[in-house]
Amino acid sequence: MSRRLWLLALVLGAAVCLGPTVTGAGAGQPGAFFTLGFKGNSQTFVILAREQKAISQLRADLSKPRRDRRIVSGIVRTGRPYNQPWSYTMGSRSIVLAQAFIEVCDASPTYVENHRADWLGRRWCPWSSYVKHAGR
């Protein structure tokens, strides 16, 4: 096998194993998109996870019944085009999942949107959140 063909196979294999890459500001950095749902309403929220541990946990939660899925939390950052109509998102390297968080970081997506300046740089852990599906 020629060196170029071998390198192409290596790059394509890595892309399949690591998931989608992000275009734009984070081009070339591996990551995976997930859509969050919120119990009690129809709102959705798209996140981009870049840490392998978070990606694995998010994927594992999808195999569980919805009532058993964990809360998704992250640091509030300025918006990205993939998360419309929201003007903010969760930092792609700050995402963690847990069964419970302290109440001070719980809020609905609409509340955070309406008070975004107060939330930027702080941990947001919406208690009603769950991983709805992989992708956007």
C-alpha positions in Angstrom: 0.0 0.0 0.0 1.4 3.4 -0.9 2.3 5.8 1.9 -0.5 8.3 0.8 -3.1 5.6 0.7 -2.1 4.3 4.1 -2.2 7.9 5.6 -5.7 8.4 4.0 -6.9 5.2 5.6 -5.4 6.2 8.9 -7.1 9.6 8.9 -10.5 8.2 7.8 -10.3 5.5 10.4 -9.6 8.0 13.1 -12.5 10.2 12.0 -14.9 7.2 12.3 -13.6 6.3 15.7 -13.6 9.8 17.2 -16.9 10.9 15.8 -17.7 14.1 13.9 -15.2 17.0 13.7 -16.4 20.5 14.2 -16.1 23.0 11.4 -15.5 26.7 11.9 -13.7 28.0 15.0 -13.0 24.6 16.4 -12.1 22.9 13.1 -10.2 19.7 13.4 -11.0 19.1 17.0 -12.9 15.9 17.6 -16.2 16.0 19.4 -19.8 14.8 19.3 -23.1 16.7 19.2 -25.9 15.7 21.5 -29.4 17.1 21.9 -30.8 17.6 25.4 -34.4 17.4 26.3 -36.1 18.8 29.3 -38.8 16.9 31.3 -42.1 18.8 31.3 -41.6 20.8 28.1 -40.6 20.5 24.5 -37.5 22.7 24.5 -34.2 21.2 23.2 -30.6 22.3 23.6 -27.6 21.2 21.5 -24.3 20.6 23.1 -20.9 19.7 21.7 -18.9 17.4 23.9 -15.1 17.2 23.3 -14.0 15.2 26.4 -14.0 11.4 25.7 -15.3 10.7 29.2 -18.4 12.9 28.7 -19.0 11.5 25.2 -18.9 8.0 26.5 -21.3 8.9 29.4 -23.7 10.7 27.1 -23.8 7.7 24.7 -24.3 5.3 27.6 -27.2 7.3 29.0 -29.0 6.9 25.6 -29.3 3.2 26.2 -31.2 3.8 29.5 -34.9 4.5 29.9 -35.5 8.3 30.0 -36.4 8.3 33.7 -33.0 6.8 34.5 -30.9 9.2 32.4 -28.6 11.6 34.4 -28.6 15.4 34.6 -26.3 17.1 32.1 -24.3 20.1 33.3 -21.8 22.5 31.9 -20.3 26.0 32.1 -22.4 28.6 30.3 -20.5 30.0 27.3 -21.5 32.4 24.5 -23.6 30.9 21.8 -22.6 28.8 18.8 -24.5 28.5 15.5 -25.3 24.9 16.2 -27.5 25.7 19.2 -30.2 28.0 17.8 -32.3 29.7 19.0 -30.3 30.0 22.2 -27.7 32.7 22.5 -25.5 30.5 24.8 -24.3 27.0 25.1 -22.4 24.7 27.5 -18.6 24.8 27.2 -17.6 21.7 25.2 -14.9 20.7 27.7 -17.0 21.4 30.8 -19.8 18.8 30.4 -20.4 16.4 33.2 -23.3 14.0 34.1 -24.6 13.2 37.5 -27.7 12.0 39.4 -27.9 15.3 41.4 -26.5 18.8 41.6 -27.0 21.6 44.1 -30.1 23.7 43.6 -28.2 27.0 43.0 -27.2 25.9 39.4 -30.7 24.7 38.4 -32.6 26.8 35.9 -34.6 26.3 32.7 -33.0 27.2 29.4 -35.4 30.1 29.1 -34.4 31.5 32.5 -30.7 31.3 31.6 -31.4 33.0 28.2 -33.3 35.8 30.0 -30.5 36.2 32.5 -27.5 35.2 30.4 -25.1 37.9 31.7 -25.5 36.4 35.2 -24.9 32.9 34.0 -21.8 33.3 31.7 -18.9 31.4 33.2 -21.0 29.7 35.8 -22.1 26.0 36.0 -25.6 25.4 34.8 -27.2 22.1 35.8 -30.8 22.0 34.7 -32.4 19.3 36.9 -35.0 18.5 34.2 -32.3 17.8 31.5 -31.6 14.5 29.9 -29.8 13.3 26.8 -32.6 13.1 24.2 -30.5 11.9 21.2 -27.1 11.9 19.6 -26.6 14.5 17.0 -28.3 17.8 16.4 
